[in-house]
Amino acid sequence: MLQFFKKNNFLFGLGTGAFLPLPVFGFFWLLDQLMKSTGIWHGLHQPQNIYLLSLVGNLILLRIYFINLKSEKTARGILLMTLVYVVIFFVIYYHRL
């Protein structure tokens, strides 16, 4: 199973970088909902912050693929998807025409 993740392939990096923010987003959203329901805090007043936090998983993967595994092609794919997500985020939330 772990050999599957040791690929050095640009398309594998694109797919991984595109998919990983989804479960990370789900985790942070559930954490936010749980903390709101228990009264620990009032939640994020700007829900778009969860979108940016969901990219943390990609940053961790970048570290693993660039430094630990030395799989530069995969890491470049992850980096490209992360940059695409950041550009989409800023276009959607901060467009000023």
Backbone as XML, in Angstrom:
<?xml version="1.0"?>
<chain id="A" units="angstrom">
  <residue number="1" name="MET">
    <atom name="N" x="0.822" y="-1.200" z="0.000"/>
    <atom name="CA" x="0.000" y="0.000" z="0.000"/>
    <atom name="C" x="0.862" y="1.258" z="0.000"/>
  </residue>
  <residue number="2" name="LEU">
    <atom name="N" x="1.902" y="1.277" z="0.794"/>
    <atom name="CA" x="2.746" y="2.471" z="0.849"/>
    <atom name="C" x="3.557" y="2.658" z="-0.420"/>
  </residue>
  <residue number="3" name="GLN">
    <atom name="N" x="3.837" y="1.586" z="-1.152"/>
    <atom name="CA" x="4.567" y="1.715" z="-2.411"/>
    <atom name="C" x="3.764" y="2.530" z="-3.417"/>
  </residue>
  <residue number="4" name="PHE">
    <atom name="N" x="2.445" y="2.477" z="-3.316"/>
    <atom name="CA" x="1.581" y="3.233" z="-4.216"/>
    <atom name="C" x="1.836" y="4.732" z="-4.090"/>
  </residue>
  <residue number="5" name="PHE">
    <atom name="N" x="2.121" y="5.200" z="-2.891"/>
    <atom name="CA" x="2.321" y="6.626" z="-2.659"/>
    <atom name="C" x="3.745" y="7.082" z="-2.936"/>
  </residue>
  <residue number="6" name="LYS">
    <atom name="N" x="4.628" y="6.175" z="-3.299"/>
    <atom name="CA" x="6.010" y="6.547" z="-3.574"/>
    <atom name="C" x="6.258" y="6.797" z="-5.056"/>
  </residue>
  <residue number="7" name="LYS">
    <atom name="N" x="5.201" y="7.044" z="-5.809"/>
    <atom name="CA" x="5.343" y="7.330" z="-7.230"/>
    <atom name="C" x="5.976" y="8.700" z="-7.432"/>
  </residue>
  <residue number="8" name="ASN">
    <atom name="N" x="6.703" y="8.826" z="-8.523"/>
    <atom name="CA" x="7.270" y="10.109" z="-8.910"/>
    <atom name="C" x="6.667" y="10.471" z="-10.257"/>
  </residue>
  <residue number="9" name="ASN">
    <atom name="N" x="5.420" y="10.941" z="-10.227"/>
    <atom name="CA" x="4.655" y="11.178" z="-11.431"/>
    <atom name="C" x="3.888" y="12.497" z="-11.269"/>
  </residue>
  <residue number="10" name="PHE">
    <atom name="N" x="3.983" y="13.367" z="-12.264"/>
    <atom name="CA" x="3.341" y="14.670" z="-12.193"/>
    <atom name="C" x="1.819" y="14.545" z="-12.086"/>
  </residue>
  <residue number="11" name="LEU">
    <atom name="N" x="1.223" y="13.661" z="-12.879"/>
    <atom name="CA" x="-0.234" y="13.495" z="-12.844"/>
    <atom name="C" x="-0.704" y="12.933" z="-11.507"/>
  </residue>
  <residue number="12" name="PHE">
    <atom name="N" x="0.080" y="12.061" z="-10.911"/>
    <atom name="CA" x="-0.238" y="11.554" z="-9.572"/>
    <atom name="C" x="-0.237" y="12.706" z="-8.566"/>
  </residue>
  <residue number="13" name="GLY">
    <atom name="N" x="0.716" y="13.609" z="-8.699"/>
    <atom name="CA" x="0.765" y="14.783" z="-7.830"/>
    <atom name="C" x="-0.435" y="15.697" z="-8.022"/>
  </residue>
  <residue number="14" name="LEU">
    <atom name="N" x="-0.849" y="15.878" z="-9.283"/>
    <atom name="CA" x="-2.037" y="16.697" z="-9.546"/>
    <atom name="C" x="-3.275" y="16.081" z="-8.904"/>
  </residue>
  <residue number="15" name="GLY">
    <atom name="N" x="-3.425" y="14.770" z="-9.052"/>
    <atom name="CA" x="-4.585" y="14.094" z="-8.471"/>
    <atom name="C" x="-4.578" y="14.137" z="-6.962"/>
  </residue>
  <residue number="16" name="THR">
    <atom name="N" x="-3.431" y="13.899" z="-6.380"/>
    <atom name="CA" x="-3.314" y="13.938" z="-4.928"/>
    <atom name="C" x="-3.559" y="15.343" z="-4.402"/>
  </residue>
  <residue number="17" name="GLY">
    <atom name="N" x="-2.985" y="16.329" z="-5.062"/>
    <atom name="CA" x="-3.170" y="17.717" z="-4.650"/>
    <atom name="C" x="-4.592" y="18.194" z="-4.816"/>
  </residue>
  <residue number="18" name="ALA">
    <atom name="N" x="-5.318" y="17.614" z="-5.768"/>
    <atom name="CA" x="-6.711" y="17.998" z="-5.972"/>
    <atom name="C" x="-7.631" y="17.322" z="-4.969"/>
  </residue>
  <residue number="19" name="PHE">
    <atom name="N" x="-7.301" y="16.100" z="-4.568"/>
    <atom name="CA" x="-8.193" y="15.328" z="-3.704"/>
    <atom name="C" x="-7.990" y="15.598" z="-2.211"/>
  </residue>
  <residue number="20" name="LEU">
    <atom name="N" x="-6.763" y="15.755" z="-1.765"/>
    <atom name="CA" x="-6.480" y="15.843" z="-0.334"/>
    <atom name="C" x="-7.179" y="16.991" z="0.388"/>
  </residue>
  <residue number="21" name="PRO">
    <atom name="N" x="-7.345" y="18.173" z="-0.200"/>
    <atom name="CA" x="-8.040" y="19.234" z="0.545"/>
    <atom name="C" x="-9.487" y="18.893" z="0.915"/>
  </residue>
  <residue number="22" name="LEU">
    <atom name="N" x="-10.107" y="17.974" z="0.215"/>
    <atom name="CA" x="-11.504" y="17.637" z="0.520"/>
    <atom name="C" x="-11.666" y="16.990" z="1.893"/>
  </residue>
  <residue number="23" name="PRO">
    <atom name="N" x="-10.937" y="15.925" z="2.233"/>
    <atom name="CA" x="-11.101" y="15.380" z="3.587"/>
    <atom name="C" x="-10.573" y="16.321" z="4.679"/>
  </residue>
  <residue number="24" name="VAL">
    <atom name="N" x="-9.552" y="17.107" z="4.361"/>
    <atom name="CA" x="-9.042" y="18.066" z="5.350"/>
    <atom name="C" x="-10.089" y="19.143" z="5.606"/>
  </residue>
  <residue number="25" name="PHE">
    <atom name="N" x="-10.765" y="19.593" z="4.540"/>
    <atom name="CA" x="-11.867" y="20.549" z="4.704"/>
    <atom name="C" x="-12.960" y="19.940" z="5.573"/>
  </residue>
  <residue number="26" name="GLY">
    <atom name="N" x="-13.321" y="18.686" z="5.305"/>
    <atom name="CA" x="-14.346" y="18.013" z="6.102"/>
    <atom name="C" x="-13.966" y="17.936" z="7.571"/>
  </residue>
  <residue number="27" name="PHE">
    <atom name="N" x="-12.699" y="17.664" z="7.847"/>
    <atom name="CA" x="-12.235" y="17.591" z="9.229"/>
    <atom name="C" x="-12.378" y="18.938" z="9.932"/>
  </residue>
  <residue number="28" name="PHE">
    <atom name="N" x="-11.901" y="20.007" z="9.279"/>
    <atom name="CA" x="-11.978" y="21.325" z="9.912"/>
    <atom name="C" x="-13.418" y="21.812" z="10.038"/>
  </residue>
  <residue number="29" name="TRP">
    <atom name="N" x="-14.269" y="21.485" z="9.057"/>
    <atom name="CA" x="-15.675" y="21.872" z="9.138"/>
    <atom name="C" x="-16.357" y="21.155" z="10.300"/>
  </residue>
  <residue number="30" name="LEU">
    <atom name="N" x="-16.110" y="19.844" z="10.434"/>
    <atom name="CA" x="-16.690" y="19.097" z="11.558"/>
    <atom name="C" x="-16.177" y="19.617" z="12.896"/>
  </residue>
  <residue number="31" name="LEU">
    <atom name="N" x="-14.893" y="19.937" z="12.957"/>
    <atom name="CA" x="-14.324" y="20.491" z="14.185"/>
    <atom name="C" x="-14.983" y="21.818" z="14.526"/>
  </residue>
  <residue number="32" name="ASP">
    <atom name="N" x="-15.202" y="22.662" z="13.537"/>
    <atom name="CA" x="-15.866" y="23.945" z="13.746"/>
    <atom name="C" x="-17.295" y="23.736" z="14.241"/>
  </residue>
  <residue number="33" name="GLN">
    <atom name="N" x="-18.019" y="22.813" z="13.615"/>
    <atom name="CA" x="-19.397" y="22.535" z="14.026"/>
    <atom name="C" x="-19.453" y="21.960" z="15.436"/>
  </residue>
  <residue number="34" name="LEU">
    <atom name="N" x="-18.526" y="21.069" z="15.765"/>
    <atom name="CA" x="-18.487" y="20.470" z="17.103"/>
    <atom name="C" x="-18.199" y="21.526" z="18.164"/>
  </residue>
  <residue number="35" name="MET">
    <atom name="N" x="-17.262" y="22.410" z="17.884"/>
    <atom name="CA" x="-16.920" y="23.439" z="18.864"/>
    <atom name="C" x="-18.054" y="24.449" z="19.018"/>
  </residue>
  <residue number="36" name="LYS">
    <atom name="N" x="-18.792" y="24.730" z="17.931"/>
    <atom name="CA" x="-19.950" y="25.614" z="18.044"/>
    <atom name="C" x="-21.043" y="24.974" z="18.888"/>
  </residue>
  <residue number="37" name="SER">
    <atom name="N" x="-21.280" y="23.676" z="18.677"/>
    <atom name="CA" x="-22.375" y="23.005" z="19.384"/>
    <atom name="C" x="-22.078" y="22.817" z="20.867"/>
  </residue>
  <residue number="38" name="THR">
    <atom name="N" x="-20.819" y="22.710" z="21.241"/>
    <atom name="CA" x="-20.478" y="22.546" z="22.654"/>
    <atom name="C" x="-20.336" y="23.884" z="23.363"/>
  </residue>
  <residue number="39" name="GLY">
    <atom name="N" x="-20.315" y="24.967" z="22.621"/>
    <atom name="CA" x="-20.214" y="26.285" z="23.235"/>
    <atom name="C" x="-18.796" y="26.701" z="23.560"/>
  </residue>
  <residue number="40" name="ILE">
    <atom name="N" x="-17.814" y="25.944" z="23.073"/>
    <atom name="CA" x="-16.415" y="26.305" z="23.333"/>
    <atom name="C" x="-16.069" y="27.627" z="22.651"/>
  </residue>
  <residue number="41" name="TRP">
    <atom name="N" x="-16.594" y="27.811" z="21.458"/>
    <atom name="CA" x="-16.403" y="29.075" z="20.764"/>
    <atom name="C" x="-17.570" y="29.291" z="19.832"/>
  </residue>
  <residue number="42" name="HIS">
    <atom name="N" x="-17.651" y="30.446" z="19.244"/>
    <atom name="CA" x="-18.795" y="30.813" z="18.425"/>
    <atom name="C" x="-18.593" y="30.458" z="16.958"/>
  </residue>
  <residue number="43" name="GLY">
    <atom name="N" x="-17.530" y="29.771" z="16.664"/>
    <atom name="CA" x="-17.271" y="29.350" z="15.294"/>
    <atom name="C" x="-16.534" y="30.402" z="14.501"/>
  </residue>
  <residue number="44" name="LEU">
    <atom name="N" x="-16.179" y="30.021" z="13.312"/>
    <atom name="CA" x="-15.508" y="30.958" z="12.422"/>
    <atom name="C" x="-16.541" y="31.909" z="11.842"/>
  </residue>
  <residue number="45" name="HIS">
    <atom name="N" x="-16.331" y="33.185" z="12.030"/>
    <atom name="CA" x="-17.265" y="34.169" z="11.504"/>
    <atom name="C" x="-17.086" y="34.345" z="10.007"/>
  </residue>
  <residue number="46" name="GLN">
    <atom name="N" x="-15.965" y="33.910" z="9.502"/>
    <atom name="CA" x="-15.699" y="33.941" z="8.068"/>
    <atom name="C" x="-15.413" y="32.506" z="7.626"/>
  </residue>
  <residue number="47" name="PRO">
    <atom name="N" x="-16.416" y="31.796" z="7.115"/>
    <atom name="CA" x="-16.229" y="30.383" z="6.780"/>
    <atom name="C" x="-15.198" y="30.142" z="5.685"/>
  </residue>
  <residue number="48" name="GLN">
    <atom name="N" x="-14.841" y="31.160" z="4.931"/>
    <atom name="CA" x="-13.829" y="30.946" z="3.910"/>
    <atom name="C" x="-12.461" y="30.627" z="4.513"/>
  </residue>
  <residue number="49" name="ASN">
    <atom name="N" x="-12.288" y="30.890" z="5.792"/>
    <atom name="CA" x="-11.034" y="30.517" z="6.446"/>
    <atom name="C" x="-10.837" y="29.008" z="6.444"/>
  </residue>
  <residue number="50" name="ILE">
    <atom name="N" x="-11.924" y="28.256" z="6.500"/>
    <atom name="CA" x="-11.815" y="26.801" z="6.457"/>
    <atom name="C" x="-11.281" y="26.363" z="5.097"/>
  </residue>
  <residue number="51" name="TYR">
    <atom name="N" x="-11.652" y="27.075" z="4.044"/>
    <atom name="CA" x="-11.136" y="26.731" z="2.716"/>
    <atom name="C" x="-9.619" y="26.870" z="2.668"/>
  </residue>
  <residue number="52" name="LEU">
    <atom name="N" x="-9.112" y="27.943" z="3.240"/>
    <atom name="CA" x="-7.658" y="28.116" z="3.253"/>
    <atom name="C" x="-6.980" y="27.101" z="4.172"/>
  </residue>
  <residue number="53" name="LEU">
    <atom name="N" x="-7.599" y="26.796" z="5.298"/>
    <atom name="CA" x="-7.021" y="25.797" z="6.197"/>
    <atom name="C" x="-6.973" y="24.419" z="5.558"/>
  </residue>
  <residue number="54" name="SER">
    <atom name="N" x="-7.859" y="24.151" z="4.623"/>
    <atom name="CA" x="-7.866" y="22.831" z="3.991"/>
    <atom name="C" x="-6.631" y="22.608" z="3.120"/>
  </residue>
  <residue number="55" name="LEU">
    <atom name="N" x="-5.907" y="23.648" z="2.797"/>
    <atom name="CA" x="-4.682" y="23.496" z="2.014"/>
    <atom name="C" x="-3.487" y="23.092" z="2.858"/>
  </residue>
  <residue number="56" name="VAL">
    <atom name="N" x="-3.661" y="23.027" z="4.166"/>
    <atom name="CA" x="-2.573" y="22.611" z="5.057"/>
    <atom name="C" x="-2.114" y="21.200" z="4.716"/>
  </residue>
  <residue number="57" name="GLY">
    <atom name="N" x="-3.071" y="20.335" z="4.352"/>
    <atom name="CA" x="-2.713" y="18.964" z="3.973"/>
    <atom name="C" x="-1.769" y="18.933" z="2.783"/>
  </residue>
  <residue number="58" name="ASN">
    <atom name="N" x="-2.007" y="19.815" z="1.812"/>
    <atom name="CA" x="-1.110" y="19.878" z="0.657"/>
    <atom name="C" x="0.285" y="20.351" z="1.056"/>
  </residue>
  <residue number="59" name="LEU">
    <atom name="N" x="0.361" y="21.270" z="1.999"/>
    <atom name="CA" x="1.676" y="21.747" z="2.432"/>
    <atom name="C" x="2.459" y="20.649" z="3.127"/>
  </residue>
  <residue number="60" name="ILE">
    <atom name="N" x="1.768" y="19.833" z="3.894"/>
    <atom name="CA" x="2.433" y="18.700" z="4.552"/>
    <atom name="C" x="2.907" y="17.698" z="3.504"/>
  </residue>
  <residue number="61" name="LEU">
    <atom name="N" x="2.055" y="17.436" z="2.499"/>
    <atom name="CA" x="2.469" y="16.524" z="1.425"/>
    <atom name="C" x="3.667" y="17.072" z="0.653"/>
  </residue>
  <residue number="62" name="LEU">
    <atom name="N" x="3.691" y="18.375" z="0.425"/>
    <atom name="CA" x="4.841" y="18.966" z="-0.261"/>
    <atom name="C" x="6.130" y="18.689" z="0.498"/>
  </residue>
  <residue number="63" name="ARG">
    <atom name="N" x="6.067" y="18.856" z="1.786"/>
    <atom name="CA" x="7.248" y="18.587" z="2.618"/>
    <atom name="C" x="7.682" y="17.134" z="2.486"/>
  </residue>
  <residue number="64" name="ILE">
    <atom name="N" x="6.708" y="16.227" z="2.543"/>
    <atom name="CA" x="7.032" y="14.802" z="2.473"/>
    <atom name="C" x="7.625" y="14.450" z="1.111"/>
  </residue>
  <residue number="65" name="TYR">
    <atom name="N" x="7.012" y="14.908" z="0.035"/>
    <atom name="CA" x="7.474" y="14.516" z="-1.294"/>
    <atom name="C" x="8.755" y="15.223" z="-1.718"/>
  </residue>
  <residue number="66" name="PHE">
    <atom name="N" x="8.938" y="16.490" z="-1.364"/>
    <atom name="CA" x="10.167" y="17.188" z="-1.744"/>
    <atom name="C" x="11.356" y="16.745" z="-0.896"/>
  </residue>
  <residue number="67" name="ILE">
    <atom name="N" x="11.198" y="16.720" z="0.410"/>
    <atom name="CA" x="12.330" y="16.493" z="1.308"/>
    <atom name="C" x="12.555" y="15.009" z="1.589"/>
  </residue>
  <residue number="68" name="ASN">
    <atom name="N" x="11.524" y="14.324" z="2.068"/>
    <atom name="CA" x="11.704" y="12.948" z="2.515"/>
    <atom name="C" x="11.829" y="11.952" z="1.362"/>
  </residue>
  <residue number="69" name="LEU">
    <atom name="N" x="10.921" y="12.013" z="0.397"/>
    <atom name="CA" x="10.904" y="11.013" z="-0.676"/>
    <atom name="C" x="11.698" y="11.438" z="-1.909"/>
  </residue>
  <residue number="70" name="LYS">
    <atom name="N" x="12.042" y="12.707" z="-2.001"/>
    <atom name="CA" x="12.770" y="13.252" z="-3.152"/>
    <atom name="C" x="12.060" y="12.955" z="-4.478"/>
  </residue>
  <residue number="71" name="SER">
    <atom name="N" x="10.735" y="13.027" z="-4.453"/>
    <atom name="CA" x="9.908" y="12.820" z="-5.643"/>
    <atom name="C" x="9.476" y="14.186" z="-6.163"/>
  </residue>
  <residue number="72" name="GLU">
    <atom name="N" x="10.339" y="14.788" z="-6.967"/>
    <atom name="CA" x="10.103" y="16.164" z="-7.382"/>
    <atom name="C" x="8.924" y="16.308" z="-8.335"/>
  </residue>
  <residue number="73" name="LYS">
    <atom name="N" x="8.694" y="15.349" z="-9.211"/>
    <atom name="CA" x="7.582" y="15.465" z="-10.161"/>
    <atom name="C" x="6.247" y="15.447" z="-9.429"/>
  </residue>
  <residue number="74" name="THR">
    <atom name="N" x="6.107" y="14.547" z="-8.479"/>
    <atom name="CA" x="4.867" y="14.477" z="-7.700"/>
    <atom name="C" x="4.680" y="15.757" z="-6.900"/>
  </residue>
  <residue number="75" name="ALA">
    <atom name="N" x="5.748" y="16.243" z="-6.286"/>
    <atom name="CA" x="5.663" y="17.458" z="-5.476"/>
    <atom name="C" x="5.299" y="18.664" z="-6.337"/>
  </residue>
  <residue number="76" name="ARG">
    <atom name="N" x="5.784" y="18.708" z="-7.559"/>
    <atom name="CA" x="5.440" y="19.822" z="-8.443"/>
    <atom name="C" x="3.965" y="19.794" z="-8.813"/>
  </residue>
  <residue number="77" name="GLY">
    <atom name="N" x="3.412" y="18.603" z="-8.994"/>
    <atom name="CA" x="1.980" y="18.483" z="-9.265"/>
    <atom name="C" x="1.150" y="18.968" z="-8.087"/>
  </residue>
  <residue number="78" name="ILE">
    <atom name="N" x="1.563" y="18.596" z="-6.878"/>
    <atom name="CA" x="0.859" y="19.039" z="-5.673"/>
    <atom name="C" x="0.970" y="20.553" z="-5.536"/>
  </residue>
  <residue number="79" name="LEU">
    <atom name="N" x="2.148" y="21.090" z="-5.786"/>
    <atom name="CA" x="2.357" y="22.533" z="-5.705"/>
    <atom name="C" x="1.492" y="23.278" z="-6.720"/>
  </residue>
  <residue number="80" name="LEU">
    <atom name="N" x="1.396" y="22.756" z="-7.934"/>
    <atom name="CA" x="0.566" y="23.401" z="-8.951"/>
    <atom name="C" x="-0.900" y="23.406" z="-8.534"/>
  </residue>
  <residue number="81" name="MET">
    <atom name="N" x="-1.411" y="22.297" z="-8.017"/>
    <atom name="CA" x="-2.810" y="22.253" z="-7.581"/>
    <atom name="C" x="-3.046" y="23.193" z="-6.399"/>
  </residue>
  <residue number="82" name="THR">
    <atom name="N" x="-2.081" y="23.288" z="-5.502"/>
    <atom name="CA" x="-2.214" y="24.204" z="-4.369"/>
    <atom name="C" x="-2.294" y="25.644" z="-4.857"/>
  </residue>
  <residue number="83" name="LEU">
    <atom name="N" x="-1.442" y="26.003" z="-5.800"/>
    <atom name="CA" x="-1.479" y="27.355" z="-6.351"/>
    <atom name="C" x="-2.781" y="27.626" z="-7.099"/>
  </residue>
  <residue number="84" name="VAL">
    <atom name="N" x="-3.300" y="26.624" z="-7.810"/>
    <atom name="CA" x="-4.582" y="26.781" z="-8.505"/>
    <atom name="C" x="-5.694" y="27.031" z="-7.492"/>
  </residue>
  <residue number="85" name="TYR">
    <atom name="N" x="-5.699" y="26.264" z="-6.390"/>
    <atom name="CA" x="-6.709" y="26.472" z="-5.359"/>
    <atom name="C" x="-6.602" y="27.857" z="-4.733"/>
  </residue>
  <residue number="86" name="VAL">
    <atom name="N" x="-5.407" y="28.334" z="-4.502"/>
    <atom name="CA" x="-5.226" y="29.660" z="-3.900"/>
    <atom name="C" x="-5.707" y="30.746" z="-4.861"/>
  </residue>
  <residue number="87" name="VAL">
    <atom name="N" x="-5.392" y="30.630" z="-6.136"/>
    <atom name="CA" x="-5.844" y="31.614" z="-7.113"/>
    <atom name="C" x="-7.370" y="31.603" z="-7.211"/>
  </residue>
  <residue number="88" name="ILE">
    <atom name="N" x="-7.968" y="30.412" z="-7.253"/>
    <atom name="CA" x="-9.433" y="30.315" z="-7.298"/>
    <atom name="C" x="-10.046" y="30.961" z="-6.057"/>
  </residue>
  <residue number="89" name="PHE">
    <atom name="N" x="-9.454" y="30.708" z="-4.893"/>
    <atom name="CA" x="-9.954" y="31.298" z="-3.654"/>
    <atom name="C" x="-9.955" y="32.815" z="-3.737"/>
  </residue>
  <residue number="90" name="PHE">
    <atom name="N" x="-8.838" y="33.400" z="-4.158"/>
    <atom name="CA" x="-8.757" y="34.852" z="-4.201"/>
    <atom name="C" x="-9.645" y="35.448" z="-5.290"/>
  </residue>
  <residue number="91" name="VAL">
    <atom name="N" x="-9.827" y="34.748" z="-6.386"/>
    <atom name="CA" x="-10.725" y="35.236" z="-7.427"/>
    <atom name="C" x="-12.170" y="35.240" z="-6.908"/>
  </residue>
  <residue number="92" name="ILE">
    <atom name="N" x="-12.560" y="34.204" z="-6.189"/>
    <atom name="CA" x="-13.932" y="34.110" z="-5.712"/>
    <atom name="C" x="-14.204" y="35.100" z="-4.577"/>
  </residue>
  <residue number="93" name="TYR">
    <atom name="N" x="-13.306" y="35.189" z="-3.595"/>
    <atom name="CA" x="-13.586" y="35.973" z="-2.399"/>
    <atom name="C" x="-13.058" y="37.386" z="-2.411"/>
  </residue>
  <residue number="94" name="TYR">
    <atom name="N" x="-12.099" y="37.694" z="-3.222"/>
    <atom name="CA" x="-11.504" y="39.024" z="-3.157"/>
    <atom name="C" x="-11.400" y="39.690" z="-4.525"/>
  </residue>
  <residue number="95" name="HIS">
    <atom name="N" x="-12.345" y="39.399" z="-5.402"/>
    <atom name="CA" x="-12.284" y="40.043" z="-6.714"/>
    <atom name="C" x="-12.798" y="41.485" z="-6.587"/>
  </residue>
  <residue number="96" name="ARG">
    <atom name="N" x="-12.024" y="42.378" z="-7.061"/>
    <atom name="CA" x="-12.367" y="43.799" z="-7.055"/>
    <atom name="C" x="-12.197" y="44.314" z="-8.478"/>
  </residue>
  <residue number="97" name="LEU">
    <atom name="N" x="-13.310" y="44.583" z="-9.112"/>
    <atom name="CA" x="-13.227" y="45.068" z="-10.501"/>
    <atom name="C" x="-13.501" y="46.543" z="-10.571"/>
  </residue>
</chain>
